């Protein structure tokens, strides 16, 4: 039973990570187009927030690695109330 739970947690985390990547890409594309990108920003913030919370619930608390690995834009971090020396 524990193995099944761990497997489902890993799968859910993977789905969440893919959503973050997709939402950040959509945000970057919308921002680069010069068009209004508020919807894409909102969606990116929501995806990143959910991913960070999910990771914390699993005991994975290194936010800086996620910020670095996903190159999370300042606008997203500002909305999350998170800071990074890199951004």
C-alpha positions as CSV (number, residue, x, y, z in Angstrom):
1,X,0.0,0.0,0.0
2,X,2.8,2.4,0.8
3,X,4.4,1.8,-2.6
4,X,1.1,2.6,-4.3
5,X,0.8,5.8,-2.4
6,X,4.4,6.9,-3.2
7,X,3.8,6.0,-6.8
8,X,0.7,8.1,-7.0
9,X,2.4,11.0,-5.2
10,X,5.3,10.9,-7.8
11,X,2.8,10.7,-10.7
12,X,0.8,13.7,-9.3
13,X,4.0,15.7,-8.8
14,X,5.1,14.9,-12.4
15,X,1.8,16.1,-13.8
16,X,2.1,19.3,-11.7
17,X,5.6,19.9,-13.0
18,X,4.5,19.5,-16.6
19,X,1.7,22.0,-16.0
20,X,4.1,24.5,-14.5
21,X,6.4,24.1,-17.5
22,X,3.4,24.6,-19.9
23,X,2.0,27.6,-18.0
24,X,5.4,29.3,-17.8
25,X,6.0,28.8,-21.5
26,X,2.5,30.2,-22.3
27,X,3.3,33.2,-20.1
28,X,6.6,33.8,-21.8
29,X,5.1,33.6,-25.2
30,X,2.3,36.0,-24.4
31,X,4.7,38.4,-22.7
32,X,7.0,38.3,-25.7
33,X,4.1,39.0,-28.1
34,X,3.5,42.4,-26.5
35,X,-0.2,41.5,-26.0
36,X,-2.0,41.6,-22.7
37,X,-0.7,38.6,-20.8
38,X,-2.6,38.9,-17.5
39,X,-4.5,35.6,-18.0
40,X,-1.3,33.7,-18.7
41,X,0.4,35.3,-15.7
42,X,-2.5,34.3,-13.4
43,X,-2.3,30.7,-14.8
44,X,1.4,30.6,-14.3
45,X,1.2,31.9,-10.7
46,X,-1.6,29.3,-9.9
47,X,0.4,26.4,-11.4
48,X,3.7,27.4,-9.6
49,X,1.9,28.0,-6.3
50,X,0.2,24.6,-6.5
51,X,3.5,22.9,-7.4
52,X,5.4,24.5,-4.5
53,X,2.7,23.5,-2.0
54,X,2.5,20.0,-3.3
55,X,6.3,19.7,-3.0
56,X,6.3,21.1,0.5
57,X,3.6,18.6,1.6
58,X,5.9,15.8,0.3
59,X,8.8,17.2,2.4
60,X,10.6,18.8,-0.6
61,X,11.2,22.4,0.6
62,X,14.0,23.7,-1.7
63,X,12.2,26.5,-3.5
64,X,15.4,28.0,-4.8
65,X,16.0,24.9,-6.9
66,X,12.6,25.1,-8.5
67,X,13.0,28.8,-9.1
68,X,16.3,28.2,-10.8
69,X,15.4,25.0,-12.7
70,X,12.1,26.4,-14.1
71,X,13.6,29.9,-14.5
72,X,10.5,31.4,-12.9
73,X,10.0,35.0,-13.9
74,X,10.1,37.8,-11.5
75,X,6.5,38.7,-12.2
76,X,5.4,35.2,-11.0
77,X,7.6,35.3,-8.0
78,X,6.3,38.8,-7.0
79,X,2.8,37.5,-7.1
80,X,3.8,34.6,-4.9
81,X,5.5,36.8,-2.4
82,X,8.7,34.8,-3.1
83,X,12.1,36.3,-3.8
84,X,15.2,35.0,-5.3
85,X,18.6,36.7,-5.5
86,X,18.8,35.5,-9.1
87,X,15.6,37.1,-10.3
